[in-house]
Amino acid sequence: MWVGGVRVIILDDEKRVLMVRQHHDGKDIWMVPGGGVEAGENCRDAGAREVLEETGLQVKMGKLVWHVEEVSVERGHRFVNFFLAELTGGTLELGVDPEFDKDHQVLREVRFMSREELSQLEALYPEYLKDELWSFLEEEYSGYDAFKIRE
């Protein structure tokens, strides 16, 4: 059985990426907002919901950037779709993850980061944000393959 997730790449007017710092397994990791796709939800709806929950911002979901699959004994069959999105409203603030109670929240910080700031992060998911994202944004990708397999 496949488990689905979604992550959303949002740029501000200065081409900075909206990032969320989360705490998992005793360490902090930076990632774009997102989470699991719930029953009855498609990836675009899940992405918009997750962004609102984690950041207080409303978005219009856009183009699929990556479809990343992982098949492993430890974690099972998983996929995560990464979309671009456009800001449409809301106020930037650190949200909450409804899967956890107030004493066990994983969200720690939310802010926009420049390409340079992203390149200097040690704990970043996915690593594609350091280089491939910028190529995607800056170049014409005719025949671009958004399908990825996580190894």
C-alpha positions as CSV (number, residue, x, y, z in Angstrom):
1,M,0.0,0.0,0.0
2,W,1.3,3.4,-0.9
3,V,1.4,6.3,1.5
4,G,1.1,9.7,-0.1
5,G,2.6,13.0,0.9
6,V,2.9,16.5,-0.5
7,R,5.3,19.4,-0.1
8,V,4.8,22.9,-1.4
9,I,7.4,25.3,-2.8
10,I,6.4,28.9,-2.3
11,L,8.5,31.9,-3.4
12,D,8.2,35.5,-2.2
13,D,8.9,38.6,-4.4
14,E,12.6,38.3,-3.6
15,K,12.7,34.6,-4.9
16,R,13.2,33.3,-1.3
17,V,11.7,29.9,-0.5
18,L,9.2,29.5,2.4
19,M,10.8,27.0,4.8
20,V,9.7,25.3,8.0
21,R,12.0,23.9,10.6
22,Q,10.7,20.7,12.2
23,H,12.1,18.6,15.0
24,H,12.2,14.8,14.3
25,D,14.2,12.0,15.9
26,G,16.2,14.4,18.1
27,K,17.2,16.8,15.4
28,D,16.0,19.8,13.4
29,I,15.5,19.6,9.7
30,W,14.4,22.3,7.3
31,M,11.8,21.5,4.6
32,V,9.1,23.2,2.6
33,P,5.6,23.0,4.1
34,G,3.6,19.9,3.6
35,G,2.5,16.6,5.0
36,G,0.3,13.6,4.5
37,V,-2.6,13.3,2.0
38,E,-5.7,12.5,4.0
39,A,-8.5,10.1,2.9
40,G,-10.7,11.7,0.3
41,E,-8.1,14.4,-0.5
42,N,-6.1,14.9,-3.6
43,C,-2.4,16.2,-3.5
44,R,-3.3,19.7,-4.5
45,D,-5.9,20.1,-1.8
46,A,-3.7,18.5,0.8
47,G,-0.8,20.9,-0.1
48,A,-3.0,24.0,0.4
49,R,-4.3,22.6,3.7
50,E,-0.9,21.8,5.0
51,V,0.5,25.2,4.1
52,L,-2.3,26.9,5.9
53,E,-1.9,24.7,9.0
54,E,1.9,25.2,9.2
55,T,2.3,28.8,8.1
56,G,-1.0,30.7,8.2
57,L,-0.7,31.4,4.5
58,Q,-3.2,30.6,1.7
59,V,-1.9,29.4,-1.7
60,K,-3.0,28.6,-5.1
61,M,-1.4,25.3,-6.1
62,G,0.6,25.2,-9.3
63,K,2.9,23.0,-11.3
64,L,4.2,19.7,-10.2
65,V,8.0,20.0,-9.7
66,W,8.9,16.5,-8.5
67,H,7.2,13.2,-7.8
68,V,9.5,11.3,-5.4
69,E,9.0,7.6,-4.6
70,E,10.6,5.5,-1.9
71,V,10.3,1.7,-1.7
72,S,12.1,0.4,1.4
73,V,11.8,-2.5,3.9
74,E,12.0,-0.1,6.8
75,R,9.5,2.6,5.7
76,G,7.4,0.8,3.1
77,H,6.0,2.3,-0.2
78,R,5.8,6.1,0.0
79,F,5.6,9.0,-2.4
80,V,5.8,12.8,-2.0
81,N,4.7,15.2,-4.7
82,F,6.4,18.6,-4.7
83,F,4.4,21.5,-6.2
84,L,5.0,25.2,-6.8
85,A,2.4,27.5,-5.4
86,E,1.5,31.1,-5.4
87,L,0.6,33.1,-2.3
88,T,-3.0,34.4,-2.2
89,G,-3.5,35.5,1.4
90,G,-3.0,35.0,5.1
91,T,-0.4,36.1,7.5
92,L,2.9,34.3,8.0
93,E,3.0,32.7,11.4
94,L,4.2,29.4,12.9
95,G,1.3,27.0,12.8
96,V,0.6,23.8,14.5
97,D,0.5,20.2,13.4
98,P,-2.9,18.7,14.3
99,E,-1.4,15.2,14.5
100,F,0.4,16.2,17.8
101,D,-0.8,17.7,21.0
102,K,0.5,21.1,22.2
103,D,3.3,19.4,24.3
104,H,4.6,17.4,21.3
105,Q,4.6,19.8,18.4
106,V,7.3,19.3,15.8
107,L,7.1,22.7,14.1
108,R,9.8,25.1,15.4
109,E,10.2,28.0,12.9
110,V,8.9,29.3,9.6
111,R,10.5,31.8,7.4
112,F,11.6,32.7,3.8
113,M,15.2,31.7,2.9
114,S,17.4,32.8,0.1
115,R,19.2,30.4,-2.3
116,E,22.4,31.2,-0.4
117,E,20.8,30.4,3.0
118,L,19.5,27.1,1.6
119,S,22.8,26.1,0.2
120,Q,24.4,26.4,3.7
121,L,21.9,24.3,5.6
122,E,23.2,20.9,6.8
123,A,19.8,19.3,7.5
124,L,17.6,20.0,4.4
125,Y,14.9,17.9,2.8
126,P,15.0,17.4,0.0
127,E,18.6,18.1,-1.1
128,Y,17.2,19.1,-4.5
129,L,16.3,22.5,-3.0
130,K,20.0,23.4,-3.0
131,D,20.5,23.2,-6.8
132,E,17.9,21.5,-8.9
133,L,15.1,23.8,-7.8
134,W,16.9,26.8,-9.1
135,S,17.6,25.2,-12.5
136,F,13.9,24.3,-12.7
137,L,12.9,27.9,-12.0
138,E,15.5,29.6,-14.2
139,E,15.5,27.4,-17.4
140,E,13.1,26.1,-19.9
141,Y,12.6,22.4,-19.1
142,S,11.1,20.8,-22.2
143,G,10.6,17.2,-21.3
144,Y,11.6,17.8,-17.7
145,D,11.2,14.6,-15.7
146,A,9.5,15.4,-12.4
147,F,9.4,11.7,-11.4
148,K,12.1,10.8,-8.8
149,I,12.9,7.6,-6.9
150,R,14.3,8.1,-3.4
151,E,17.1,5.7,-2.6
